[in-house]
Amino acid sequence: MATIVGAAVPLSLAGLLAGPLGGERAGWSAMAAVLGLLCVPPILLTWHTTRGYELYPQKSDVRWWTMVRAALGNRTFRYTVAIYASSYAAINLLMAVAIYYLKYVMGYGDNMSSLALGVFVIAGTAWLPLIDRAARRRGKRWAMAVFMAFWALIMGGVMPFVTSHTPVLFWLGLLLASAGGVAATLLTWAMIPDCSEVDEFKSGQRREGLYYGLATFVQQTAVALTLWLVGLSLGGFGYVPDVRQTPGALLGIKLLFGVGTSFFALVTLVLALRLPLTREKHAALRAAIRRRREGEEVDATGFSDVL
Protein backbone atom coordinates (compact mmCIF):
# COMPACT_ATOMS: atom_id res chain seq x y z
CA MET A 1 0.00 0.00 0.00
CA ALA A 2 2.81 2.39 0.87
CA THR A 3 4.55 1.61 -2.43
CA ILE A 4 1.38 2.46 -4.34
CA VAL A 5 1.06 5.75 -2.48
CA GLY A 6 4.76 6.48 -2.97
CA ALA A 7 4.48 5.88 -6.71
CA ALA A 8 1.28 7.80 -7.34
CA VAL A 9 1.24 10.70 -4.88
CA PRO A 10 4.55 12.65 -5.14
CA LEU A 11 3.98 14.36 -8.50
CA SER A 12 0.43 15.44 -7.68
CA LEU A 13 1.34 16.47 -4.12
CA ALA A 14 4.28 18.57 -5.30
CA GLY A 15 2.06 20.32 -7.84
CA LEU A 16 -0.65 20.89 -5.25
CA LEU A 17 1.79 22.48 -2.78
CA ALA A 18 3.68 24.55 -5.37
CA GLY A 19 0.96 27.20 -5.67
CA PRO A 20 0.45 28.07 -1.99
CA LEU A 21 4.20 27.94 -1.30
CA GLY A 22 5.18 30.14 -4.23
CA GLY A 23 7.03 27.86 -6.61
CA GLU A 24 7.80 24.40 -7.93
CA ARG A 25 11.02 24.06 -5.91
CA ALA A 26 9.16 24.78 -2.66
CA GLY A 27 6.41 22.35 -3.67
CA TRP A 28 8.90 19.52 -4.13
CA SER A 29 10.64 20.31 -0.83
CA ALA A 30 7.32 20.33 1.02
CA MET A 31 6.30 17.05 -0.64
CA ALA A 32 9.58 15.45 0.50
CA ALA A 33 9.00 16.73 4.04
CA VAL A 34 5.46 15.30 4.14
CA LEU A 35 6.56 11.87 2.92
CA GLY A 36 9.57 11.92 5.23
CA LEU A 37 7.36 12.56 8.24
CA LEU A 38 4.99 9.78 7.16
CA CYS A 39 7.97 7.39 7.15
CA VAL A 40 8.88 8.03 10.79
CA PRO A 41 5.99 6.24 12.59
CA PRO A 42 6.42 2.89 10.73
CA ILE A 43 10.17 2.92 11.46
CA LEU A 44 9.60 3.55 15.17
CA LEU A 45 6.77 1.00 15.28
CA THR A 46 8.96 -1.68 13.68
CA TRP A 47 11.80 -0.99 16.12
CA HIS A 48 9.47 -1.05 19.12
CA THR A 49 7.60 -4.24 18.25
CA THR A 50 10.67 -6.30 17.31
CA ARG A 51 12.96 -5.21 20.14
CA GLY A 52 13.86 -8.13 22.39
CA TYR A 53 12.39 -10.80 20.12
CA GLU A 54 15.50 -11.80 18.21
CA LEU A 55 15.39 -15.47 17.22
CA TYR A 56 19.15 -15.90 17.49
CA PRO A 57 20.43 -13.36 20.02
CA GLN A 58 24.19 -13.46 20.24
CA LYS A 59 27.12 -11.15 20.81
CA SER A 60 30.35 -11.27 18.88
CA ASP A 61 33.70 -9.61 19.34
CA VAL A 62 34.72 -10.39 15.75
CA ARG A 63 35.89 -7.33 13.85
CA TRP A 64 33.54 -6.00 11.21
CA TRP A 65 36.01 -6.55 8.37
CA THR A 66 36.34 -10.24 9.34
CA MET A 67 32.58 -10.61 9.07
CA VAL A 68 32.43 -8.75 5.75
CA ARG A 69 35.20 -10.96 4.39
CA ALA A 70 33.26 -14.03 5.51
CA ALA A 71 30.16 -12.78 3.70
CA LEU A 72 32.07 -12.05 0.50
CA GLY A 73 33.59 -15.52 0.75
CA ASN A 74 30.07 -16.93 0.49
CA ARG A 75 29.73 -17.83 -3.21
CA THR A 76 25.95 -17.88 -3.09
CA PHE A 77 25.91 -14.44 -1.52
CA ARG A 78 28.17 -12.98 -4.19
CA TYR A 79 25.74 -14.04 -6.91
CA THR A 80 22.70 -13.02 -4.87
CA VAL A 81 24.02 -9.54 -4.09
CA ALA A 82 24.89 -9.07 -7.78
CA ILE A 83 21.32 -10.09 -8.68
CA TYR A 84 20.05 -7.65 -6.05
CA ALA A 85 22.15 -4.78 -7.44
CA SER A 86 21.33 -5.37 -11.11
CA SER A 87 17.60 -5.88 -10.54
CA TYR A 88 17.32 -2.72 -8.47
CA ALA A 89 19.34 -0.84 -11.08
CA ALA A 90 16.66 -1.88 -13.59
CA ILE A 91 13.82 -0.84 -11.27
CA ASN A 92 15.30 2.55 -10.43
CA LEU A 93 16.32 3.28 -14.02
CA LEU A 94 12.73 2.64 -15.06
CA MET A 95 11.25 4.78 -12.31
CA ALA A 96 13.75 7.62 -12.80
CA VAL A 97 13.30 7.89 -16.57
CA ALA A 98 9.54 7.25 -16.38
CA ILE A 99 8.96 10.90 -15.42
CA TYR A 100 10.66 12.11 -18.62
CA TYR A 101 9.06 9.36 -20.71
CA LEU A 102 5.55 10.19 -19.51
CA LYS A 103 6.01 13.94 -19.92
CA TYR A 104 7.84 14.19 -23.23
CA VAL A 105 7.04 10.95 -25.08
CA MET A 106 3.41 10.49 -23.96
CA GLY A 107 2.66 14.17 -23.35
CA TYR A 108 1.13 13.52 -19.92
CA GLY A 109 0.82 16.08 -17.14
CA ASP A 110 1.46 15.48 -13.44
CA ASN A 111 -1.91 13.87 -12.73
CA MET A 112 -1.76 11.41 -15.64
CA SER A 113 1.86 10.62 -14.81
CA SER A 114 0.87 9.90 -11.20
CA LEU A 115 -1.93 7.68 -12.47
CA ALA A 116 0.45 5.75 -14.73
CA LEU A 117 2.95 5.16 -11.91
CA GLY A 118 0.14 4.11 -9.59
CA VAL A 119 -1.27 1.71 -12.18
CA PHE A 120 2.20 0.21 -12.65
CA VAL A 121 2.46 -0.68 -8.96
CA ILE A 122 -1.18 -1.76 -8.56
CA ALA A 123 -0.92 -4.00 -11.63
CA GLY A 124 2.24 -5.46 -10.15
CA THR A 125 0.32 -6.65 -7.08
CA ALA A 126 -1.95 -8.64 -9.39
CA TRP A 127 1.13 -10.57 -10.59
CA LEU A 128 2.17 -11.51 -7.04
CA PRO A 129 0.25 -14.83 -6.83
CA LEU A 130 1.71 -16.02 -10.16
CA ILE A 131 5.26 -15.01 -9.17
CA ASP A 132 4.88 -16.73 -5.80
CA ARG A 133 3.47 -19.87 -7.41
CA ALA A 134 6.33 -20.05 -9.92
CA ALA A 135 8.93 -19.64 -7.16
CA ARG A 136 7.35 -22.34 -5.01
CA ARG A 137 6.95 -24.85 -7.83
CA ARG A 138 10.24 -24.36 -9.70
CA GLY A 139 12.48 -22.36 -7.36
CA LYS A 140 13.41 -18.71 -6.93
CA ARG A 141 16.24 -18.63 -9.48
CA TRP A 142 14.02 -20.18 -12.18
CA ALA A 143 11.19 -17.75 -11.44
CA MET A 144 13.62 -14.82 -11.50
CA ALA A 145 15.05 -15.91 -14.86
CA VAL A 146 11.61 -16.31 -16.46
CA PHE A 147 10.21 -13.00 -15.27
CA MET A 148 13.41 -11.10 -16.12
CA ALA A 149 13.25 -12.51 -19.67
CA PHE A 150 9.61 -11.40 -19.92
CA TRP A 151 10.44 -7.95 -18.51
CA ALA A 152 13.35 -7.48 -20.92
CA LEU A 153 11.11 -8.46 -23.84
CA ILE A 154 8.42 -5.92 -22.95
CA MET A 155 10.78 -3.06 -22.09
CA GLY A 156 13.15 -3.58 -25.01
CA GLY A 157 10.66 -4.78 -27.61
CA VAL A 158 7.60 -2.63 -26.91
CA MET A 159 8.32 0.55 -24.97
CA PRO A 160 10.85 2.12 -27.42
CA PHE A 161 8.17 2.02 -30.16
CA VAL A 162 5.42 3.70 -28.13
CA THR A 163 4.37 7.25 -29.08
CA SER A 164 1.69 9.64 -27.90
CA HIS A 165 -0.44 8.30 -30.77
CA THR A 166 -0.32 4.70 -29.45
CA PRO A 167 -1.74 4.98 -25.92
CA VAL A 168 -3.23 1.47 -26.01
CA LEU A 169 0.22 0.01 -26.68
CA PHE A 170 1.66 2.08 -23.84
CA TRP A 171 -0.90 0.98 -21.25
CA LEU A 172 -0.66 -2.65 -22.34
CA GLY A 173 3.13 -2.52 -22.06
CA LEU A 174 2.83 -0.87 -18.64
CA LEU A 175 0.54 -3.61 -17.32
CA LEU A 176 2.83 -6.37 -18.60
CA ALA A 177 6.09 -4.70 -17.53
CA SER A 178 4.86 -4.42 -13.96
CA ALA A 179 5.37 -8.19 -13.61
CA GLY A 180 9.12 -7.81 -14.00
CA GLY A 181 9.41 -4.93 -11.55
CA VAL A 182 7.49 -6.77 -8.85
CA ALA A 183 9.32 -10.06 -9.47
CA ALA A 184 12.67 -8.30 -9.14
CA THR A 185 11.62 -6.77 -5.83
CA LEU A 186 9.96 -9.84 -4.34
CA LEU A 187 12.44 -12.53 -5.36
CA THR A 188 15.64 -10.70 -4.47
CA TRP A 189 14.43 -10.14 -0.90
CA ALA A 190 13.44 -13.82 -0.76
CA MET A 191 16.90 -14.99 -1.92
CA ILE A 192 18.94 -13.23 0.77
CA PRO A 193 17.88 -15.50 3.68
CA ASP A 194 19.24 -18.48 1.74
CA CYS A 195 22.71 -16.91 1.95
CA SER A 196 22.57 -16.84 5.75
CA GLU A 197 21.78 -20.57 5.76
CA VAL A 198 24.87 -21.26 3.67
CA ASP A 199 26.80 -19.19 6.20
CA GLU A 200 25.22 -21.08 9.11
CA PHE A 201 26.36 -24.39 7.68
CA LYS A 202 29.91 -23.06 7.29
CA SER A 203 30.24 -21.05 10.52
CA GLY A 204 27.58 -22.38 12.85
CA GLN A 205 26.16 -18.87 13.34
CA ARG A 206 22.99 -17.12 12.20
CA ARG A 207 23.98 -13.71 10.78
CA GLU A 208 21.00 -12.48 8.76
CA GLY A 209 21.74 -8.90 9.77
CA LEU A 210 25.16 -9.08 8.16
CA TYR A 211 23.77 -10.27 4.83
CA TYR A 212 20.80 -7.90 4.73
CA GLY A 213 23.04 -5.00 5.73
CA LEU A 214 25.64 -5.69 3.04
CA ALA A 215 23.00 -6.36 0.40
CA THR A 216 21.23 -3.10 1.20
CA PHE A 217 24.52 -1.18 1.05
CA VAL A 218 25.33 -2.63 -2.37
CA GLN A 219 21.78 -1.99 -3.59
CA GLN A 220 21.86 1.66 -2.48
CA THR A 221 25.24 2.11 -4.17
CA ALA A 222 23.89 0.61 -7.40
CA VAL A 223 20.85 2.90 -7.25
CA ALA A 224 23.03 5.99 -6.71
CA LEU A 225 25.27 5.09 -9.65
CA THR A 226 22.23 4.37 -11.83
CA LEU A 227 20.63 7.74 -11.11
CA TRP A 228 23.94 9.52 -11.69
CA LEU A 229 24.30 7.81 -15.06
CA VAL A 230 20.72 8.73 -15.96
CA GLY A 231 21.55 12.40 -15.49
CA LEU A 232 24.74 12.13 -17.55
CA SER A 233 22.98 10.19 -20.30
CA LEU A 234 20.08 12.62 -20.58
CA GLY A 235 22.53 15.50 -20.92
CA GLY A 236 24.45 13.57 -23.56
CA PHE A 237 21.29 13.04 -25.59
CA GLY A 238 20.60 16.78 -25.54
CA TYR A 239 17.82 16.92 -22.96
CA VAL A 240 16.85 20.44 -21.85
CA PRO A 241 14.28 20.80 -19.03
CA ASP A 242 10.77 22.12 -19.68
CA VAL A 243 11.06 22.69 -23.44
CA ARG A 244 9.99 20.75 -26.50
CA GLN A 245 12.62 18.04 -26.86
CA THR A 246 14.63 17.40 -30.00
CA PRO A 247 14.23 14.05 -31.82
CA GLY A 248 17.63 13.02 -30.43
CA ALA A 249 16.57 13.75 -26.86
CA LEU A 250 13.29 11.86 -27.31
CA LEU A 251 15.16 8.89 -28.75
CA GLY A 252 17.54 8.99 -25.77
CA ILE A 253 14.65 9.00 -23.29
CA LYS A 254 13.07 6.02 -25.08
CA LEU A 255 16.33 4.09 -25.15
CA LEU A 256 17.06 4.72 -21.48
CA PHE A 257 13.53 3.77 -20.44
CA GLY A 258 13.17 0.67 -22.62
CA VAL A 259 16.55 -0.66 -23.68
CA GLY A 260 18.37 0.46 -20.52
CA THR A 261 15.89 -1.30 -18.24
CA SER A 262 15.95 -4.33 -20.54
CA PHE A 263 19.76 -4.48 -20.33
CA PHE A 264 19.82 -4.68 -16.52
CA ALA A 265 16.96 -7.21 -16.58
CA LEU A 266 19.04 -9.42 -18.90
CA VAL A 267 22.08 -9.07 -16.61
CA THR A 268 19.87 -10.21 -13.73
CA LEU A 269 18.63 -13.11 -15.87
CA VAL A 270 22.18 -14.34 -16.56
CA LEU A 271 23.18 -14.04 -12.90
CA ALA A 272 20.05 -15.92 -11.80
CA LEU A 273 20.84 -18.80 -14.16
CA ARG A 274 24.38 -18.98 -12.74
CA LEU A 275 23.26 -18.85 -9.10
CA PRO A 276 24.68 -22.06 -7.59
CA LEU A 277 21.94 -22.55 -4.96
CA THR A 278 19.07 -24.37 -6.68
CA ARG A 279 15.82 -25.33 -5.03
CA GLU A 280 16.99 -28.92 -4.57
CA LYS A 281 20.37 -27.93 -3.11
CA HIS A 282 18.68 -25.49 -0.75
CA ALA A 283 16.41 -28.26 0.52
CA ALA A 284 19.43 -30.52 1.07
CA LEU A 285 21.27 -27.70 2.85
CA ARG A 286 18.36 -27.03 5.22
CA ALA A 287 18.05 -30.74 5.99
CA ALA A 288 21.79 -30.90 6.77
CA ILE A 289 21.54 -27.91 9.12
CA ARG A 290 18.60 -29.52 10.89
CA ARG A 291 20.48 -32.81 11.35
CA ARG A 292 23.57 -31.00 12.60
CA ARG A 293 21.50 -29.17 15.23
CA GLU A 294 20.33 -32.59 16.40
CA GLY A 295 23.95 -33.70 16.77
CA GLU A 296 24.16 -35.93 13.69
CA GLU A 297 27.01 -36.16 11.22
CA VAL A 298 26.19 -34.50 7.88
CA ASP A 299 27.45 -34.94 4.33
CA ALA A 300 27.69 -31.87 2.09
CA THR A 301 28.19 -33.80 -1.14
CA GLY A 302 24.83 -32.76 -2.59
CA PHE A 303 25.46 -29.03 -2.21
CA SER A 304 29.24 -28.63 -1.85
CA ASP A 305 29.48 -26.22 -4.80
CA VAL A 306 27.32 -23.61 -3.05
CA LEU A 307 29.80 -23.38 -0.16
C-alpha positions as a printed NumPy array, in Angstrom:
array([[  0.   ,   0.   ,   0.   ],
       [  2.812,   2.392,   0.873],
       [  4.552,   1.606,  -2.426],
       [  1.384,   2.456,  -4.342],
       [  1.063,   5.75 ,  -2.475],
       [  4.758,   6.482,  -2.97 ],
       [  4.482,   5.883,  -6.706],
       [  1.28 ,   7.801,  -7.342],
       [  1.236,  10.701,  -4.876],
       [  4.553,  12.653,  -5.142],
       [  3.975,  14.36 ,  -8.498],
       [  0.433,  15.442,  -7.675],
       [  1.341,  16.472,  -4.125],
       [  4.28 ,  18.571,  -5.302],
       [  2.065,  20.317,  -7.836],
       [ -0.654,  20.891,  -5.249],
       [  1.794,  22.485,  -2.783],
       [  3.675,  24.549,  -5.374],
       [  0.958,  27.203,  -5.671],
       [  0.451,  28.072,  -1.987],
       [  4.201,  27.938,  -1.304],
       [  5.177,  30.14 ,  -4.23 ],
       [  7.028,  27.855,  -6.608],
       [  7.802,  24.397,  -7.925],
       [ 11.022,  24.059,  -5.907],
       [  9.161,  24.784,  -2.664],
       [  6.412,  22.351,  -3.669],
       [  8.9  ,  19.52 ,  -4.134],
       [ 10.637,  20.313,  -0.834],
       [  7.324,  20.327,   1.019],
       [  6.302,  17.048,  -0.635],
       [  9.575,  15.453,   0.498],
       [  9.002,  16.732,   4.038],
       [  5.463,  15.296,   4.138],
       [  6.558,  11.872,   2.916],
       [  9.575,  11.919,   5.234],
       [  7.356,  12.564,   8.24 ],
       [  4.994,   9.779,   7.161],
       [  7.969,   7.39 ,   7.151],
       [  8.876,   8.03 ,  10.786],
       [  5.989,   6.236,  12.593],
       [  6.425,   2.89 ,  10.734],
       [ 10.17 ,   2.924,  11.46 ],
       [  9.603,   3.546,  15.174],
       [  6.767,   1.   ,  15.284],
       [  8.962,  -1.677,  13.678],
       [ 11.798,  -0.992,  16.115],
       [  9.469,  -1.048,  19.124],
       [  7.6  ,  -4.241,  18.248],
       [ 10.674,  -6.3  ,  17.312],
       [ 12.964,  -5.206,  20.142],
       [ 13.86 ,  -8.131,  22.39 ],
       [ 12.385, -10.805,  20.118],
       [ 15.504, -11.799,  18.207],
       [ 15.394, -15.466,  17.216],
       [ 19.153, -15.905,  17.489],
       [ 20.428, -13.357,  20.024],
       [ 24.192, -13.46 ,  20.24 ],
       [ 27.118, -11.151,  20.812],
       [ 30.345, -11.268,  18.878],
       [ 33.7  ,  -9.607,  19.338],
       [ 34.723, -10.389,  15.751],
       [ 35.891,  -7.329,  13.854],
       [ 33.544,  -6.005,  11.209],
       [ 36.009,  -6.553,   8.366],
       [ 36.339, -10.236,   9.341],
       [ 32.58 , -10.606,   9.07 ],
       [ 32.432,  -8.752,   5.746],
       [ 35.197, -10.958,   4.385],
       [ 33.264, -14.032,   5.506],
       [ 30.163, -12.777,   3.698],
       [ 32.069, -12.046,   0.502],
       [ 33.594, -15.518,   0.746],
       [ 30.074, -16.934,   0.487],
       [ 29.725, -17.826,  -3.215],
       [ 25.945, -17.882,  -3.086],
       [ 25.907, -14.436,  -1.521],
       [ 28.171, -12.98 ,  -4.193],
       [ 25.744, -14.04 ,  -6.908],
       [ 22.702, -13.019,  -4.868],
       [ 24.015,  -9.541,  -4.089],
       [ 24.894,  -9.074,  -7.78 ],
       [ 21.321, -10.086,  -8.676],
       [ 20.052,  -7.646,  -6.052],
       [ 22.151,  -4.776,  -7.439],
       [ 21.326,  -5.366, -11.109],
       [ 17.603,  -5.88 , -10.543],
       [ 17.318,  -2.718,  -8.474],
       [ 19.342,  -0.84 , -11.082],
       [ 16.659,  -1.877, -13.587],
       [ 13.817,  -0.839, -11.274],
       [ 15.299,   2.547, -10.432],
       [ 16.323,   3.275, -14.019],
       [ 12.73 ,   2.639, -15.062],
       [ 11.248,   4.777, -12.311],
       [ 13.749,   7.625, -12.804],
       [ 13.301,   7.89 , -16.573],
       [  9.536,   7.247, -16.38 ],
       [  8.957,  10.901, -15.421],
       [ 10.658,  12.108, -18.617],
       [  9.064,   9.362, -20.709],
       [  5.552,  10.188, -19.507],
       [  6.007,  13.939, -19.921],
       [  7.839,  14.192, -23.235],
       [  7.039,  10.949, -25.076],
       [  3.414,  10.489, -23.964],
       [  2.66 ,  14.169, -23.35 ],
       [  1.128,  13.517, -19.917],
       [  0.821,  16.079, -17.136],
       [  1.462,  15.479, -13.445],
       [ -1.906,  13.874, -12.733],
       [ -1.758,  11.414, -15.641],
       [  1.861,  10.619, -14.806],
       [  0.869,   9.903, -11.197],
       [ -1.934,   7.684, -12.472],
       [  0.447,   5.753, -14.727],
       [  2.947,   5.16 , -11.913],
       [  0.145,   4.112,  -9.591],
       [ -1.273,   1.712, -12.181],
       [  2.197,   0.206, -12.651],
       [  2.464,  -0.675,  -8.964],
       [ -1.18 ,  -1.758,  -8.561],
       [ -0.918,  -4.005, -11.627],
       [  2.24 ,  -5.462, -10.146],
       [  0.324,  -6.65 ,  -7.084],
       [ -1.949,  -8.642,  -9.391],
       [  1.126, -10.566, -10.588],
       [  2.169, -11.513,  -7.039],
       [  0.253, -14.835,  -6.832],
       [  1.712, -16.024, -10.155],
       [  5.262, -15.011,  -9.168],
       [  4.881, -16.728,  -5.8  ],
       [  3.472, -19.875,  -7.406],
       [  6.325, -20.049,  -9.922],
       [  8.928, -19.64 ,  -7.162],
       [  7.348, -22.345,  -5.007],
       [  6.947, -24.848,  -7.833],
       [ 10.238, -24.357,  -9.699],
       [ 12.479, -22.359,  -7.36 ],
       [ 13.413, -18.711,  -6.93 ],
       [ 16.238, -18.635,  -9.48 ],
       [ 14.022, -20.18 , -12.179],
       [ 11.187, -17.753, -11.444],
       [ 13.621, -14.823, -11.505],
       [ 15.045, -15.911, -14.863],
       [ 11.609, -16.307, -16.464],
       [ 10.212, -12.996, -15.269],
       [ 13.415, -11.103, -16.121],
       [ 13.248, -12.505, -19.666],
       [  9.61 , -11.399, -19.918],
       [ 10.44 ,  -7.951, -18.509],
       [ 13.352,  -7.481, -20.923],
       [ 11.112,  -8.459, -23.844],
       [  8.422,  -5.916, -22.954],
       [ 10.778,  -3.057, -22.09 ],
       [ 13.15 ,  -3.578, -25.01 ],
       [ 10.661,  -4.782, -27.607],
       [  7.597,  -2.634, -26.912],
       [  8.322,   0.552, -24.969],
       [ 10.847,   2.117, -27.42 ],
       [  8.17 ,   2.016, -30.155],
       [  5.416,   3.703, -28.131],
       [  4.374,   7.245, -29.077],
       [  1.688,   9.638, -27.896],
       [ -0.438,   8.297, -30.766],
       [ -0.317,   4.7  , -29.446],
       [ -1.744,   4.982, -25.917],
       [ -3.228,   1.47 , -26.007],
       [  0.218,   0.006, -26.681],
       [  1.662,   2.083, -23.84 ],
       [ -0.898,   0.981, -21.251],
       [ -0.663,  -2.649, -22.345],
       [  3.126,  -2.515, -22.062],
       [  2.829,  -0.874, -18.636],
       [  0.541,  -3.605, -17.325],
       [  2.828,  -6.365, -18.598],
       [  6.09 ,  -4.7  , -17.527],
       [  4.857,  -4.421, -13.957],
       [  5.368,  -8.188, -13.611],
       [  9.121,  -7.806, -14.003],
       [  9.405,  -4.931, -11.552],
       [  7.489,  -6.773,  -8.849],
       [  9.319, -10.065,  -9.47 ],
       [ 12.671,  -8.304,  -9.138],
       [ 11.62 ,  -6.766,  -5.829],
       [  9.956,  -9.842,  -4.335],
       [ 12.436, -12.532,  -5.361],
       [ 15.639, -10.696,  -4.467],
       [ 14.427, -10.137,  -0.902],
       [ 13.442, -13.816,  -0.764],
       [ 16.902, -14.985,  -1.921],
       [ 18.937, -13.23 ,   0.766],
       [ 17.88 , -15.495,   3.68 ],
       [ 19.244, -18.478,   1.739],
       [ 22.708, -16.908,   1.953],
       [ 22.569, -16.842,   5.747],
       [ 21.781, -20.568,   5.762],
       [ 24.866, -21.257,   3.665],
       [ 26.797, -19.193,   6.203],
       [ 25.219, -21.076,   9.113],
       [ 26.36 , -24.39 ,   7.675],
       [ 29.912, -23.061,   7.291],
       [ 30.243, -21.055,  10.515],
       [ 27.575, -22.385,  12.851],
       [ 26.16 , -18.869,  13.337],
       [ 22.991, -17.117,  12.195],
       [ 23.976, -13.714,  10.784],
       [ 21.005, -12.48 ,   8.762],
       [ 21.739,  -8.895,   9.771],
       [ 25.162,  -9.084,   8.163],
       [ 23.769, -10.27 ,   4.833],
       [ 20.802,  -7.902,   4.726],
       [ 23.044,  -4.997,   5.731],
       [ 25.641,  -5.689,   3.04 ],
       [ 23.   ,  -6.362,   0.399],
       [ 21.227,  -3.099,   1.2  ],
       [ 24.515,  -1.179,   1.051],
       [ 25.327,  -2.633,  -2.374],
       [ 21.78 ,  -1.989,  -3.589],
       [ 21.864,   1.658,  -2.484],
       [ 25.243,   2.115,  -4.174],
       [ 23.892,   0.615,  -7.402],
       [ 20.855,   2.897,  -7.252],
       [ 23.025,   5.987,  -6.705],
       [ 25.269,   5.088,  -9.651],
       [ 22.228,   4.371, -11.831],
       [ 20.625,   7.745, -11.105],
       [ 23.944,   9.52 , -11.686],
       [ 24.305,   7.807, -15.063],
       [ 20.716,   8.727, -15.962],
       [ 21.551,  12.4  , -15.49 ],
       [ 24.736,  12.126, -17.548],
       [ 22.981,  10.189, -20.303],
       [ 20.076,  12.621, -20.581],
       [ 22.532,  15.502, -20.919],
       [ 24.45 ,  13.57 , -23.558],
       [ 21.287,  13.037, -25.592],
       [ 20.596,  16.783, -25.541],
       [ 17.821,  16.918, -22.957],
       [ 16.845,  20.439, -21.854],
       [ 14.279,  20.8  , -19.035],
       [ 10.772,  22.122, -19.681],
       [ 11.062,  22.691, -23.439],
       [  9.986,  20.752, -26.499],
       [ 12.616,  18.039, -26.861],
       [ 14.633,  17.397, -30.   ],
       [ 14.228,  14.047, -31.821],
       [ 17.628,  13.023, -30.428],
       [ 16.567,  13.752, -26.857],
       [ 13.29 ,  11.862, -27.314],
       [ 15.161,   8.893, -28.746],
       [ 17.537,   8.988, -25.774],
       [ 14.653,   8.997, -23.293],
       [ 13.067,   6.021, -25.078],
       [ 16.334,   4.092, -25.151],
       [ 17.062,   4.716, -21.479],
       [ 13.532,   3.766, -20.444],
       [ 13.172,   0.675, -22.62 ],
       [ 16.549,  -0.661, -23.682],
       [ 18.366,   0.464, -20.516],
       [ 15.888,  -1.297, -18.238],
       [ 15.951,  -4.327, -20.536],
       [ 19.758,  -4.481, -20.33 ],
       [ 19.819,  -4.682, -16.525],
       [ 16.959,  -7.206, -16.585],
       [ 19.04 ,  -9.416, -18.9  ],
       [ 22.075,  -9.072, -16.615],
       [ 19.865, -10.212, -13.729],
       [ 18.63 , -13.111, -15.866],
       [ 22.177, -14.344, -16.563],
       [ 23.18 , -14.038, -12.898],
       [ 20.051, -15.921, -11.803],
       [ 20.844, -18.798, -14.157],
       [ 24.381, -18.979, -12.741],
       [ 23.261, -18.846,  -9.104],
       [ 24.675, -22.056,  -7.588],
       [ 21.942, -22.554,  -4.963],
       [ 19.074, -24.367,  -6.678],
       [ 15.817, -25.332,  -5.031],
       [ 16.987, -28.923,  -4.567],
       [ 20.367, -27.933,  -3.112],
       [ 18.684, -25.487,  -0.752],
       [ 16.406, -28.256,   0.521],
       [ 19.432, -30.525,   1.067],
       [ 21.267, -27.695,   2.849],
       [ 18.361, -27.033,   5.217],
       [ 18.054, -30.736,   5.992],
       [ 21.786, -30.904,   6.77 ],
       [ 21.541, -27.909,   9.123],
       [ 18.596, -29.517,  10.889],
       [ 20.476, -32.812,  11.355],
       [ 23.567, -30.996,  12.601],
       [ 21.501, -29.171,  15.227],
       [ 20.329, -32.588,  16.403],
       [ 23.951, -33.696,  16.766],
       [ 24.155, -35.935,  13.694],
       [ 27.01 , -36.156,  11.217],
       [ 26.193, -34.498,   7.877],
       [ 27.449, -34.944,   4.333],
       [ 27.69 , -31.87 ,   2.092],
       [ 28.191, -33.799,  -1.143],
       [ 24.83 , -32.765,  -2.586],
       [ 25.461, -29.029,  -2.214],
       [ 29.243, -28.634,  -1.85 ],
       [ 29.482, -26.22 ,  -4.803],
       [ 27.323, -23.614,  -3.049],
       [ 29.8  , -23.381,  -0.164]])
